[in-house]
């Protein structure tokens, strides 16, 4: 929260400068802590990114361009010159993550949920083999990467990752059966 407060005025200033120099081209600027989403023309986004990088550099912060993604709204039918965003990841395939939620094709969403499931599966197997069954039950209910899987289940349309969710459900049932005997 302190970090968000520290960069808030710099974000606002970069946005206002961009709106002044590129009127009507910046559609939105939204940040949640250190994750930001900018929408608008390529020219406005480039200017806003440069203005923000300059302001953050004034207070000793740098933008990690390896974590920054440019996602053209028209997917592969875009006319955004990738070289204007040198150093940024350019993702024109329509598949991306926003605040931990996958957006894109069913294959991309399924792969994302499957990755979370496999991480949870390792822990689930360990919990199922615990001697203290009460503790195992509590861990199964409250931990085991459940929050990330539940988040994916809430924010991604079910048909985009249904098989991964079914696989996870089967593993949870199996572990729970072992825990309760």
Secondary structure, 3 states (H helix, E strand, C coil): CHHHHHHHHHHHHHHHHHHHHCCCCEEEEEEECCEEEEEECHHHHHHHHHHHHHHHHHCCCCCCHHHCEECCCCHHHCCCCHHHHCCCEECCCCCEEECCEEECCHHHHHHHHHHHHHHHHHHHHHHHCCCCHHHHHHHHHHCCCHHHHHHHHHHCCHHHCHHHHHHHHHHHHHHHHHHHC
